[in-house]
Amino acid sequence: MRCLLSPRNYPNEQLLPWAHYLDYVHGKGQDLYQLENTPQGAATEPLTHIREITRVRVYAKIEGKTRTLIKTYDQVFSGDWVDMTGLTYTEYATNPVTDQEWAWQEIDDLQAGIELDNAKAHYLYVEVEVLIGS
């Protein structure tokens, strides 16, 4: 069974470790954000049954020319430039440094961000898709 570990699945904002709300930034430049580690507790019981991490997506709600960024193992990777208004994302099926499946420590160490070219960004979040089973 596939499961999304995403801010969209957690109604309580305190359980959104992968979300970084930018509060409407604009201009030109880039920034990366350290995300909180994987949440612990009853709300994350399915995490104990994860077989593999199948993909990581970085989402951003934007207006104008932007691209998403991730940083792993001290290397920055960027998605394609898009010039639009709405929600965009970049998908990583494997860690781009190792070219292997993602590991939880890599997810916990992951930084995500955005680069703007005279654009606006409202929020940014990371979604982790996992395969659950015994």
C-alpha positions, 0 to 999 in steps of 0.5 A, spaced: 500 500 500 502 506 498 501 512 503 503 520 502 506 523 508 504 530 506 501 536 510 495 535 506 494 529 510 495 532 517 489 537 519 493 539 525 499 544 523 503 542 529 504 535 525 507 538 518 514 537 519 515 537 511 512 544 510 515 551 510 510 557 510 513 562 506 508 568 508 509 571 501 516 572 499 517 576 492 523 578 488 529 575 485 534 570 489 534 563 492 533 560 499 533 553 502 530 551 509 531 546 514 525 541 515 524 538 522 525 531 523 520 525 522 514 526 527 514 521 532 508 519 536 501 516 535 499 520 529 505 517 525 504 509 527 504 507 520 511 509 519 513 503 523 511 499 517 514 502 512 518 498 507 521 503 502 520 511 500 518 511 493 519 518 492 520 525 494 516 531 491 517 539 493 511 543 492 511 551 491 505 555 490 508 561 486 506 567 481 511 568 476 518 564 474 521 560 479 524 553 481 524 548 487 530 546 490 533 541 495 539 540 498 542 533 500 549 531 502 551 538 501 549 539 494 543 543 491 539 540 486 534 544 482 527 543 478 526 546 472 524 553 471 516 554 470 513 561 469 506 560 472 501 562 477 499 556 481 502 549 485 508 546 482 512 541 484 519 537 482 519 529 484 525 525 486 524 518 485 531 517 488 536 521 492 540 525 486 547 524 490 547 517 491 542 515 485 539 510 491 532 509 494 531 515 499 533 513 507 530 516 513 536 519 515 536 523 508 529 525 509 531 528 516 537 531 513 533 534 507 533 541 506 528 544 501 527 551 498 525 555 492 529 560 487 525 566 484 526 570 478 522 576 479 516 572 482 512 571 488 512 564 493 506 563 498 508 556 501 513 550 500 512 543 502 515 536 501 511 530 500 514 523 502 511 517 498 512 511 502 510 503 501 507 500 507 507 493 508 510 487 512 
